Amino acid sequence: MKKIIAACGNDCAACPRYVAHPYEKTDEELRHTAELWMKIGYRDHIVTNEEISCTGCKPENWCRYQVVKCCEDRGIKTCGECAGYPCDNMKECFVVTKSFEPMCRQVCTDNEYMRLEKAFFEKEKNLSDKMLKLILAQKTDIEILWKMQVEAFTDLLDKYQDFDSSPAAESIDKVIARFEQAWTKYYFIVVGGIKVGAIRVVDKKDGNRKRISPIWIMPKYRNKGYAHQAIMAAEKIYGSDHWCLDTILQEEGNLHLYEKLGYHRTGRVDKINDRMDIVYYEKD
């Protein structure tokens, strides 16, 4: 059975309440679930089949933790995709969920418990599978990296016409040359097994600042906090201080991202053309 992971990490496909197609339940199955919910302590009485039925969480549904609304506000599908995961709200959710496990073991049959375990007690594992990861790129990945880079930066190239400096205008040979530098590492930015972007980290280990150049998120995966998470993930690998980077001064979203991460402007600004300037940042 394929998992259907809810915003909080529950697996809807395993939940005995879930009735969305093709997971419809009979009246008898729903009645049994309503009785089970009272035995476990999820309800203080046996509710109707209509009340116990569920087609999935929605922002307007009551939820102690307001997880769906929170994810919707951030433009993500699950908490595991959030830059702040796990927040205090979700930590409390995990604790409360686990508190029902002893009673479930006590009153459920083995089959009932196994189903509830898959549905509710594997929240953290399910969300971890959705978390952003940095996967070190290999030499055989260079063409994929180059094609992703060109696609990701094409909109900025069209906007600013910076043909001499845009990553979208670079040849694959330039990417190969960077990849072969001893101090360069390319990482795919991966969420739920999908390559949503990439980041290049330069670390010469000679006392100079570590550098991010470039980082990109593919167009269809933008505005989900992935760039923020990727930089934080890079800092976990390389340390959180002594960094530098540069970006387009006219791209206010980029400026906000880096400043939110603790980067400050050095004061250096290079004019590229009449449309754009490059601004330099450092993080101590």
Secondary structure, DSSP 8 states (H G I E B T S, - for coil): ----B-TTS-BGGG-TTB-STT----HHHHHHHHHHHHHHTS-SS---HHHH-BS---TTS--TT-HHHHHHHHT-SSGGG-TT-S-HHHHHHHHHHHHTHHHHHHHS-HHHHHHHHHHHTTHHHHHHHHSEEEEE--GGGHHHHHHHHHHHHHHHHHHH--TTT-GGG--HHHHHHHHTSTTEEEEEEEETTEEEEEEEEE--SSSS-EEEEEEEE-GGG-SSSHHHHHHHHHHHHH-SSSEEEEEETT-HHHHHHHHHTT-EEEEEEEE-SSS-EEEEEEE-
